[in-house]
Every structure is written in structure tokens, then in C-alpha cells.
């Protein structure tokens, strides 16, 4: 089976930003030729001292942004399975697939932000419980996309003759992106259900190791995991000043608990040649989709435009 083409995306969590700013930036990123655009699924800002700051709701926002973009695929990286019943998620996703002209990727994760659950009165299950629920949800959602009626008697969900009509535009169903890297259970769910997989803070060697884990799970469940598009989320720091490089590297180092020097291996950083070399290193181990994520205060639009004009065409020529 041939690998997917190399793709590039942009993820912008909708915290501490206005609707107008986000709409305008997404429109530009779309016009510059990026392949995918992603929001996140949080009710509060994350990784910030003030969780009470502004943060727009994901699905409402994606529906609106779908009308201000034309070609890039859209989605959430990723939606928390805990926040919505899977039947509701299936209906919402099918509707947005129609609204967006068949451009939706459905991102799903087990959920992790305990504060949001406690504040909103949403049950925060154990890690095992959340993973079991995600597994069941993937089954329910895919069946609702493809079957006339869905009945599942699971440990966490009891669904009886559930109907999703209209079906999604995309056939056989909307691509399912699962995010995470837990090797024992999460990556097994990826091997069973995902069309796309995403993680972050992993250099090429670590990505190879994780992809090998997915492949072993695939062997156990009887699936060829070459079918799964492997994606990586990382910051973009293209042709930036040394000061900005230190800022971005320091941020990644702090989150990943590594040194700034090690962080550089996990960032799309430097000039054209360094970026092309990094893309080749990841592609060699099976990663074909690069999603650049930056928080709004440190997002520099010119870097995204320059990368689109100088690096992306060079990759696609090969």
C-alpha cells in the first residue's frame, strides 16, 4: 500500500482570541495552500495561569469557520469523547460534513482536562474508563455513519436502533483521527478504529517506535495499519530570529520535559534546507502529515506564508 502524500496543517486553539482574528487567519492559511485546519475541544484556556479567559466552543466555531474556508479539510485536534454522547457526536459530525462540503476530519480523544469536567458536572472517569468509553464510541460512531440502525450494548453506552440520517457525504465514512500515545490501550484503539493518528513532542526515532507499536496492535486485531495516516503536531518557527527560536524551543522543552537542544528535533525550525531535511526524516519512518500548532500571542502569520511559498512547493515537486 502506498503512503499518503505529504500534507501540512495548522492548529489554533481558540483561546484568548477574537472570532474576527481566527476567521481571518484561517482564511489566509486556507488560501496559502495548507491541507488541514484544526481547532481544539476545550471550554477553558489550557496551559495558562487564567483558565477563566475567553475560549470559544469547538463545534459551533468549526461550523462557522467552514463557511470562511474553501479547500482545506477541517476538524478538532481532538474532540473529547467525554463531553458528548457518541450518537450526538455522530449526528453533529455528519451535519458538519454536509455543511463543509465533505471536508471534515473527525478527531477524537479520551479526554484529559479534569477541571473542565468538574466545573461542568461531566463525569471524569478513570483513565481505564475513559479509554474503554473511547473504544465503544468509535464503534458506535462508525456504525452510525454506515448502518441504517445501530445497537450497541457496551459497558459505558447503551444504544438501541440509533439512526444517523443524513449520512455523511464522505464514503465509506468521515475519516476518524485519534490523538494520543498510550502504548497499551490508546494505540490499540488507534489500530482498531483510526484512519488518522496524531501525537506531539516526538522526534523521528520516537515516532518510528510508536508506529511499530501500532503495527503490533494491528497484527493482533487483524488490521493493516499502513492504512492509517500518521500525523505529528509541532510548532512552526520558520526563518525566525534566534530570540524567537529560543522562545519556541524553551516552550517545547518545558512541556515535554526535555532540553531546548532536544526540543529542536521536535519543531519545524530553521531555514528551508533544515525544514526539508526534517520532513524527510519523519517521512522515512512513516509520518506524512505535519500540523503546526502555536498559541495566538506568539503566532506569526508571515512564517506560515513563507513556509507555504518556499517549503511546501519543494516538497510537492518530489
Number of C-alpha atoms within 10 A of each C-alpha: 6 6 14 15 13 18 17 21 23 25 23 21 23 25 23 15 17 12 13 8 11 19 17 14 13 22 20 17 21 21 15 17 17 23 19 23 29 26 26 22 25 22 22 21 19 15 8 10 8 10 15 11 14 15 19 21 16 21 19 11 15 21 19 15 21 25 13 15 20 14 17 25 20 28 28 24 27 24 25 21 23 22 18 13 12 23 21 12 20 27 20 15 24 25 20 26 24 16 16 23 16 18 22 29 26 26 26 26 21 25 23 15 13 12 14 17 17 11 9 10 9 14 12 18 17 9 12 12 14 21 21 19 20 24 23 20 26 22 15 23 24 19 21 26 27 16 13 13 15 20 15 17 10 14 10 15 16 11 15 11 11 16 18 23 14 11 23 24 20 17 11 11 19 24 20 21 26 28 26 17 20 12 13 11 15 22 25 22 23 27 30 21 21 23 20 22 26 22 18 19 20 19 19 21 12 12 22 17 13 18 23 14 18 27 21 18 23 20 13 12 13 11 15 16 23 18 15 23 20 25 25 24 24 23 24 26 26 24 17 15 11 10 9 14 20 15 15 22 24 19 15 22 19 13 11 16 13 14 13 20 12 15 22 20 15 24 25 23 21 18 15 18 10 13 20 16 11 19 20 17 15 21 18 12 17 20 26 20 25 25 25 21 19 18 15 15 8 10 15 15 11 11 15 19 18 15 21 18 13 12 18 19 12 12 14 10 6 6
